[in-house]
């Protein structure tokens, strides 16, 4: 099978497909009788819908052996490099083929290998984030050239015609003669034999807090239907994206499912995307306890150092405020209090200088840590394109593909809306992380612990040391209680 690779923004012309065959015989299993394969690609921008215009090549001046300028995009970015987002991907054998692909004859599937949904970021401090800045998914059905093929050099850019220069963007036209889908796909090094049978694109849209997402139709071009070669017929078409937690059995746990229903289409149909807000909001698969524990274990030292850095920065801010307050008190104090206030100010200033030096040392220590790429929470991605003869059949197919729950089927078919029961959320209620309160409490007690740790270190050798140690022990206890509640080990 082909493996999914998603992109971080980079100006580079590379690509890797969702379905990645381990062996030639495995590839053959993915093909239809006509040799057509369905593959999915994820980029920071859409390959077809966001193809940029390019300035024409500047003619060479006298004595120049080459053109003085390459094709430069006027709008948008060249397709982002499909960097190996899921570094730890492993090719799966036929045992992981999508089982429903055998059962549903109206559906074509692309199944990824195992991959990691989250990655660790270390700037400015260790944190977990989705493994990509997902922008757009492009599904291509066709006959693909061998994996080793590089067709980017054959791409004919969407060059701006001379008479379009200076006109509003909506009036721009291209002077190129090859405006085929096959040529546009070459920009991302997607190399197909002949013409593509069908291409669909959907944009990823995320809520502001990053806990919800949805797919929005970005357009399609259908040269011919996937399920029939009959002329003049139409089919209700939808495509789905399923994220599952790998399992030793044939029934993996589905973490999230998204879909786009483009309605009735026929051979030759094209669209630039319906847009709108019809698609439901879906939960971004939350981090599992196992993945959270793995992250905590592998980033233990960076977390400790960054925790002290944050605490020292807060301490310095407090010291600056205290010094400003002391200056005001000294200016208004009576002579019998001035000396005592000045001594206290000096103590605070010296403590601040010590903490500033400690902060510089901790920042240098963090910088010197070997912070490589770390990824967590393996998942499997499945993409399916379904063509049915009626809208009702399309609704049943959607429920069947997304889940076998009978309530799901009844609820969705009985009420033909875009809400998928518990799997979706209202667009007006995007704060859907059920662990949000726990996470907020954890961050609060974590900060209190490191504040107490810095205060204890700063008070060593002074009369305030015993009290600072007691505060540290209390903060440590609360921090450990919060860690245990999230399935993390206690700190010593």
C-alpha positions as CSV (number, residue, x, y, z in Angstrom):
1,X,0.0,0.0,0.0
2,X,1.0,3.6,-0.5
3,X,1.9,5.7,2.6
4,X,0.5,9.0,3.5
5,X,2.9,11.9,3.7
6,X,1.6,15.4,4.7
7,X,3.2,18.7,4.1
8,X,4.8,21.5,6.1
9,X,5.1,24.7,4.0
10,X,8.2,24.6,1.9
11,X,8.8,25.9,-1.6
12,X,9.8,22.7,-3.3
13,X,8.4,20.4,-5.9
14,X,8.2,17.0,-4.3
15,X,5.4,14.7,-3.5
16,X,4.6,11.4,-1.9
17,X,1.1,9.7,-2.2
18,X,-1.2,8.4,0.5
19,X,-1.2,4.8,-0.7
20,X,2.3,3.4,-1.0
21,X,2.8,-0.1,-2.3
22,X,5.4,-2.3,-0.6
23,X,5.6,-4.8,-3.4
24,X,4.5,-4.9,-7.1
25,X,1.9,-7.6,-6.3
26,X,0.5,-5.3,-3.5
27,X,0.1,-2.5,-6.1
28,X,-1.9,-4.8,-8.3
29,X,-4.4,-5.5,-5.5
30,X,-5.2,-1.8,-5.4
31,X,-6.0,-1.5,-9.1
32,X,-9.4,-1.8,-10.6
33,X,-10.0,-4.0,-13.6
34,X,-9.2,-1.0,-15.8
35,X,-5.8,-0.4,-14.0
36,X,-7.2,2.7,-12.3
37,X,-5.8,3.5,-8.8
38,X,-7.1,6.0,-6.3
39,X,-4.4,8.0,-4.4
40,X,-4.6,10.9,-2.1
41,X,-2.1,13.7,-1.5
42,X,-2.0,16.4,1.2
43,X,-0.3,19.7,0.7
44,X,-0.2,23.2,2.2
45,X,-2.2,24.4,-0.8
46,X,-4.4,22.7,-3.4
47,X,-2.6,21.4,-6.4
48,X,-5.3,22.3,-9.0
49,X,-7.4,24.9,-7.3
50,X,-4.5,27.0,-6.1
51,X,-2.2,26.7,-9.1
52,X,-0.4,30.1,-9.3
53,X,0.1,32.2,-12.3
54,X,3.7,32.7,-13.3
55,X,5.6,35.6,-14.9
56,X,7.0,34.9,-18.3
57,X,10.7,34.1,-18.5
58,X,12.7,37.3,-19.0
59,X,14.6,37.2,-22.3
60,X,18.4,37.0,-21.9
61,X,20.4,40.1,-22.4
62,X,23.4,40.4,-24.8
63,X,26.2,38.2,-23.6
64,X,23.9,36.2,-21.2
65,X,23.8,32.5,-21.9
66,X,20.7,31.9,-19.8
67,X,17.4,33.7,-19.1
68,X,17.8,36.2,-16.3
69,X,14.7,35.1,-14.4
70,X,12.9,31.8,-13.9
71,X,9.2,31.4,-13.8
72,X,8.1,33.3,-10.7
73,X,4.6,32.9,-9.2
74,X,2.5,36.0,-9.0
75,X,0.1,34.6,-6.5
76,X,0.2,31.7,-4.1
77,X,3.0,29.3,-3.4
78,X,4.5,26.5,-5.4
79,X,3.1,23.2,-4.0
80,X,4.7,22.7,-0.6
81,X,7.3,20.0,-0.2
82,X,5.5,16.9,1.0
83,X,8.2,16.4,3.7
84,X,8.3,13.1,5.5
85,X,5.8,14.3,8.1
86,X,5.2,10.8,9.4
87,X,8.8,9.8,9.8
88,X,8.1,6.5,11.5
89,X,5.7,5.2,8.8
90,X,6.0,1.5,8.1
91,X,4.7,-0.2,5.0
92,X,1.8,-2.5,5.8
93,X,1.1,-5.8,4.1
94,X,-2.2,-7.0,2.6
95,X,-3.5,-7.8,6.1
96,X,-4.1,-4.1,6.5
97,X,-6.1,-3.6,3.3
98,X,-9.3,-1.8,4.0
99,X,-11.8,-4.7,4.5
100,X,-14.8,-2.8,3.3
101,X,-13.1,-2.4,-0.1
102,X,-14.1,-5.9,-0.8
103,X,-17.7,-5.5,0.4
104,X,-18.6,-2.2,-1.3
105,X,-18.4,-2.4,-5.1
106,X,-19.4,1.3,-5.5
107,X,-16.3,2.5,-3.7
108,X,-12.6,2.9,-4.5
109,X,-10.1,3.1,-1.6
110,X,-6.7,4.5,-0.7
111,X,-5.3,3.2,2.6
112,X,-2.2,4.6,4.3
113,X,0.4,2.8,6.3
114,X,0.7,3.4,10.1
115,X,1.8,7.0,10.8
116,X,2.0,9.4,13.7
117,X,-0.7,12.1,14.1
118,X,1.2,14.4,16.6
119,X,4.7,15.8,16.7
120,X,6.8,17.5,19.3
121,X,7.6,21.2,18.9
122,X,10.5,22.6,20.9
123,X,10.3,26.4,20.2
124,X,10.0,28.0,22.6
125,X,9.2,25.1,24.8
126,X,8.3,21.4,24.4
127,X,4.7,21.1,23.2
128,X,2.5,18.8,21.1
129,X,0.9,19.8,17.9
130,X,-0.8,18.1,14.9
131,X,1.9,16.7,12.6
132,X,1.3,19.2,9.8
133,X,-0.1,22.5,8.8
134,X,-2.7,20.7,6.7
135,X,-4.0,22.8,3.8
136,X,-5.6,20.7,1.1
137,X,-6.3,17.1,0.2
138,X,-6.1,16.1,-3.5
139,X,-7.6,12.7,-4.6
140,X,-6.5,11.4,-8.0
141,X,-8.0,8.4,-9.8
142,X,-5.9,7.2,-12.8
143,X,-3.1,5.0,-14.0
144,X,0.1,6.1,-12.4
145,X,3.6,5.9,-13.7
146,X,6.3,4.1,-11.7
147,X,7.3,5.6,-8.3
148,X,10.8,6.5,-9.6
149,X,9.3,8.8,-12.3
150,X,10.1,12.5,-12.1
151,X,7.7,14.5,-14.3
152,X,8.2,18.0,-12.8
153,X,10.5,19.1,-15.7
154,X,7.6,18.4,-18.1
155,X,5.3,20.7,-16.2
156,X,4.1,23.7,-18.3
157,X,3.7,26.6,-15.9
158,X,0.5,28.7,-15.9
159,X,2.2,31.6,-17.5
160,X,0.4,35.0,-17.5
161,X,-0.5,36.1,-21.0
162,X,1.1,39.5,-22.0
163,X,-2.4,41.1,-22.4
164,X,-3.3,40.3,-18.8
165,X,-0.4,42.2,-17.3
166,X,-1.8,45.2,-15.3
167,X,-5.4,43.9,-15.2
168,X,-7.3,42.8,-12.1
169,X,-6.5,39.3,-10.9
170,X,-10.0,38.0,-11.8
171,X,-9.3,38.9,-15.4
172,X,-6.0,37.1,-15.7
173,X,-5.5,34.6,-18.5
174,X,-2.8,32.1,-19.3
175,X,-0.8,31.8,-22.5
176,X,0.1,28.2,-22.1
177,X,-1.4,25.6,-24.5
178,X,-1.4,22.6,-22.2
179,X,-4.0,23.3,-19.5
180,X,-4.7,19.6,-18.8
181,X,-5.1,18.1,-15.4
182,X,-2.2,15.8,-16.1
183,X,0.0,18.8,-16.7
184,X,-1.2,20.6,-13.5
185,X,-0.5,17.4,-11.5
186,X,3.1,17.4,-12.7
187,X,3.7,20.5,-10.7
188,X,3.6,18.2,-7.6
189,X,5.4,15.4,-9.4
190,X,2.2,13.3,-9.6
191,X,2.8,11.4,-12.8
192,X,0.0,9.7,-14.6
193,X,-0.4,7.8,-17.8
194,X,-2.7,9.6,-20.2
195,X,-5.4,11.7,-18.5
196,X,-6.7,11.5,-15.0
197,X,-10.0,9.6,-14.6
198,X,-11.1,12.0,-11.8
199,X,-9.6,14.6,-9.4
200,X,-11.2,15.9,-6.3
201,X,-9.9,18.5,-3.9
202,X,-11.0,19.5,-0.4
203,X,-9.6,22.1,2.0
204,X,-8.9,21.5,5.6
205,X,-10.4,24.1,7.9
206,X,-9.5,24.2,11.6
207,X,-11.3,26.0,14.4
208,X,-9.3,28.8,16.1
209,X,-8.5,26.6,19.1
210,X,-7.3,23.7,16.9
211,X,-9.7,21.2,18.4
212,X,-12.1,20.9,15.5
213,X,-11.8,20.6,11.7
214,X,-13.8,20.0,8.6
215,X,-13.3,19.4,4.9
216,X,-14.6,21.9,2.4
217,X,-15.1,21.2,-1.3
218,X,-12.4,22.9,-3.3
219,X,-13.5,21.6,-6.7
220,X,-13.3,18.6,-9.0
221,X,-12.8,17.5,-12.6
222,X,-14.4,14.2,-13.6
223,X,-13.3,12.8,-17.0
224,X,-15.2,9.6,-16.4
225,X,-17.0,7.9,-13.5
226,X,-15.2,5.3,-11.5
227,X,-18.0,2.7,-11.3
228,X,-19.4,2.8,-14.9
229,X,-18.3,3.6,-18.4
230,X,-21.9,4.1,-19.6
231,X,-22.5,7.3,-21.4
232,X,-24.9,10.0,-20.1
233,X,-25.4,8.5,-16.6
234,X,-25.0,10.3,-13.4
235,X,-23.9,9.2,-9.9
236,X,-24.2,10.8,-6.5
237,X,-20.5,11.1,-5.4
238,X,-18.9,11.5,-2.0
239,X,-15.5,11.0,-0.6
240,X,-14.5,10.3,3.0
241,X,-11.4,10.6,5.2
242,X,-11.2,8.2,8.1
243,X,-8.5,8.3,10.9
244,X,-8.3,5.1,12.9
245,X,-6.2,3.8,15.8
246,X,-4.3,0.7,14.6
247,X,-5.4,-2.6,16.2
248,X,-4.3,-6.1,16.2
249,X,-7.7,-7.1,15.1
250,X,-9.6,-6.3,11.9
251,X,-11.7,-3.8,13.7
252,X,-9.5,-0.7,14.4
253,X,-10.9,2.1,16.6
254,X,-12.1,5.0,14.5
255,X,-11.0,8.3,15.9
256,X,-12.4,10.7,13.4
257,X,-14.2,10.7,10.0
258,X,-14.7,13.6,7.6
259,X,-16.4,13.7,4.2
260,X,-17.4,15.8,1.3
261,X,-20.7,15.1,-0.6
262,X,-20.6,16.8,-4.1
263,X,-24.0,15.5,-5.1
264,X,-25.0,14.2,-8.6
265,X,-22.3,14.3,-11.2
266,X,-21.6,12.7,-14.6
267,X,-18.7,12.3,-16.9
268,X,-17.2,15.6,-17.9
269,X,-18.4,17.4,-14.8
270,X,-16.2,20.2,-13.4
271,X,-16.5,22.5,-10.4
272,X,-14.3,25.1,-8.7
273,X,-15.8,24.2,-5.3
274,X,-19.1,25.0,-3.7
275,X,-17.6,26.6,-0.5
276,X,-20.1,27.5,2.1
277,X,-20.4,26.2,5.7
278,X,-22.4,23.0,5.0
279,X,-19.7,20.6,6.2
280,X,-19.9,19.7,9.9
281,X,-17.2,20.4,12.5
282,X,-15.5,17.3,13.6
283,X,-13.3,16.6,16.7
284,X,-9.6,16.5,16.0
285,X,-8.5,13.1,17.5
286,X,-7.3,13.9,21.0
287,X,-3.9,12.8,22.3
288,X,-4.2,9.4,23.9
289,X,-2.9,8.7,27.4
290,X,-0.2,6.4,26.0
291,X,1.0,9.1,23.6
292,X,1.0,11.8,26.3
293,X,3.0,9.5,28.6
294,X,5.5,8.8,25.8
295,X,5.8,12.5,25.0
296,X,6.4,13.3,28.7
297,X,9.1,10.6,29.0
298,X,11.0,11.5,25.9
299,X,11.0,15.3,26.6
300,X,11.6,15.1,30.3
301,X,14.8,17.1,30.4
302,X,13.7,19.8,27.9
303,X,10.5,20.2,29.9
304,X,12.4,20.7,33.1
305,X,14.8,23.2,31.6
306,X,12.0,25.1,29.8
307,X,9.9,25.1,33.0
308,X,12.7,26.8,34.9
309,X,13.2,29.3,32.0
310,X,9.6,30.3,32.1
311,X,9.7,30.5,35.9
312,X,12.8,32.7,35.9
313,X,11.3,35.0,33.3
314,X,8.2,35.4,35.6
315,X,10.5,36.0,38.6
316,X,12.5,38.7,36.8
317,X,9.2,40.4,35.8
318,X,8.1,40.4,39.4
319,X,11.4,41.7,40.6
320,X,11.2,44.6,38.1
321,X,7.8,45.5,39.4
322,X,9.0,45.2,43.0
323,X,12.0,47.5,42.3
324,X,9.8,50.1,40.7
325,X,7.5,50.0,43.8
326,X,10.5,50.2,46.1
327,X,11.8,53.3,44.3
328,X,8.4,55.0,44.9
329,X,8.4,54.0,48.6
330,X,11.9,55.2,49.1
331,X,11.2,58.6,47.5
332,X,8.2,59.1,49.8
333,X,9.7,57.5,52.9
334,X,10.7,59.3,56.1
335,X,14.4,59.4,56.9
336,X,14.2,56.6,59.6
337,X,12.8,54.1,57.0
338,X,15.0,55.0,54.0
339,X,18.0,52.9,55.0
340,X,15.9,49.8,55.5
341,X,14.1,50.2,52.3
342,X,17.3,50.7,50.4
343,X,18.7,47.5,51.9
344,X,15.6,45.6,50.8
345,X,15.9,47.1,47.3
346,X,19.5,46.0,47.1
347,X,18.6,42.5,48.1
348,X,15.9,42.3,45.4
349,X,18.3,43.8,42.8
350,X,21.0,41.3,43.7
351,X,18.5,38.4,43.5
352,X,17.4,39.7,40.1
353,X,20.9,39.7,38.8
354,X,21.4,36.2,40.1
355,X,18.2,35.0,38.4
356,X,19.2,36.8,35.2
357,X,22.5,34.9,35.1
358,X,20.6,31.6,35.9
359,X,18.2,32.4,33.1
360,X,21.0,32.9,30.6
361,X,22.6,29.6,31.7
362,X,19.3,27.7,31.4
363,X,18.7,29.2,27.9
364,X,22.2,28.1,26.8
365,X,21.5,24.6,28.3
366,X,18.2,24.3,26.4
367,X,19.9,25.5,23.1
368,X,22.5,22.8,23.5
369,X,20.0,20.0,24.0
370,X,19.8,17.6,21.1
371,X,16.1,18.2,20.1
372,X,15.5,15.9,17.2
373,X,12.2,15.1,15.4
374,X,9.8,13.3,17.8
375,X,6.4,12.0,16.7
376,X,3.6,10.3,18.7
377,X,0.3,8.5,18.4
378,X,0.2,6.2,15.4
379,X,-2.9,6.2,13.3
380,X,-4.1,4.8,9.9
381,X,-5.6,7.1,7.3
382,X,-8.2,5.8,4.8
383,X,-9.6,7.7,1.9
384,X,-12.6,6.4,-0.1
385,X,-14.5,7.7,-3.2
386,X,-18.1,6.4,-3.5
387,X,-20.5,6.7,-6.4
388,X,-24.1,5.7,-5.9
389,X,-27.3,5.8,-8.1
390,X,-29.4,7.9,-5.6
391,X,-29.0,10.5,-2.9
392,X,-30.5,8.1,-0.3
393,X,-28.1,5.4,-1.3
394,X,-25.3,7.9,-0.9
395,X,-26.4,8.7,2.6
396,X,-26.5,5.0,3.5
397,X,-23.1,4.5,2.0
398,X,-21.7,7.4,4.0
399,X,-23.0,5.9,7.2
400,X,-21.7,2.5,6.2
401,X,-18.2,3.7,5.4
402,X,-17.9,6.0,8.5
403,X,-19.2,3.5,11.0
404,X,-21.4,0.4,11.5
405,X,-23.4,2.0,14.3
406,X,-27.1,1.4,13.6
407,X,-28.1,4.6,15.3
408,X,-25.7,6.5,13.1
409,X,-27.3,5.0,9.9
410,X,-30.9,5.7,11.1
411,X,-30.1,9.2,12.4
412,X,-28.3,10.3,9.3
413,X,-30.6,8.8,6.7
414,X,-33.8,9.8,8.6
415,X,-32.6,13.4,8.8
416,X,-30.6,14.2,5.7
417,X,-28.4,16.9,7.3
418,X,-24.7,17.4,7.6
419,X,-24.7,16.5,11.3
420,X,-23.1,13.1,12.2
421,X,-24.5,12.8,15.7
422,X,-21.7,12.5,18.3
423,X,-19.0,12.7,15.7
424,X,-19.7,16.3,14.9
425,X,-20.0,19.6,16.7
426,X,-21.8,22.9,16.1
427,X,-19.9,25.6,14.4
428,X,-20.8,27.9,17.2
429,X,-19.3,25.6,19.8
430,X,-15.7,25.0,18.7
431,X,-14.2,24.6,22.1
432,X,-14.7,20.8,22.2
433,X,-11.6,19.5,24.0
434,X,-13.2,17.6,26.9
435,X,-9.8,17.6,28.6
436,X,-9.6,21.3,28.5
437,X,-10.3,21.9,32.2
438,X,-7.8,19.3,33.2
439,X,-5.2,20.7,30.8
440,X,-5.7,24.2,32.2
441,X,-5.3,22.9,35.8
442,X,-2.2,21.0,34.9
443,X,-0.5,24.0,33.3
444,X,-1.4,26.1,36.3
445,X,0.0,23.8,38.9
446,X,3.0,23.1,36.7
447,X,3.8,26.8,36.6
448,X,3.3,27.0,40.4
449,X,5.8,24.2,40.9
450,X,8.5,25.8,38.8
451,X,7.9,29.2,40.4
452,X,8.4,27.5,43.8
453,X,11.5,25.7,42.6
454,X,13.1,29.0,41.4
455,X,12.1,30.7,44.7
456,X,13.6,27.9,46.7
457,X,16.9,28.1,44.8
458,X,17.0,31.8,45.1
459,X,16.5,31.8,48.9
460,X,19.2,29.3,49.7
461,X,21.3,30.5,52.6
462,X,18.8,33.1,53.7
463,X,16.2,33.3,56.4
464,X,13.5,32.7,53.9
465,X,14.8,29.3,52.8
466,X,12.7,27.1,55.2
467,X,9.5,28.8,54.1
468,X,10.5,28.5,50.4
469,X,11.2,24.8,50.9
470,X,7.7,24.2,52.4
471,X,6.1,26.1,49.5
472,X,8.1,23.9,47.1
473,X,6.9,20.7,48.7
474,X,3.3,21.8,48.6
475,X,3.6,22.9,45.0
476,X,5.3,19.6,44.1
477,X,2.5,17.6,45.7
478,X,-0.2,19.4,43.7
479,X,1.9,19.0,40.5
480,X,2.2,15.3,41.1
481,X,-1.6,14.9,41.7
482,X,-2.2,16.7,38.4
483,X,0.3,14.5,36.6
484,X,-1.2,11.3,37.9
485,X,-4.7,12.4,36.8
486,X,-3.4,12.6,33.3
487,X,-1.7,9.2,33.4
488,X,1.8,10.7,33.9
489,X,4.5,9.5,36.4
490,X,5.2,11.5,39.5
491,X,8.3,13.6,39.6
492,X,10.9,12.8,42.3
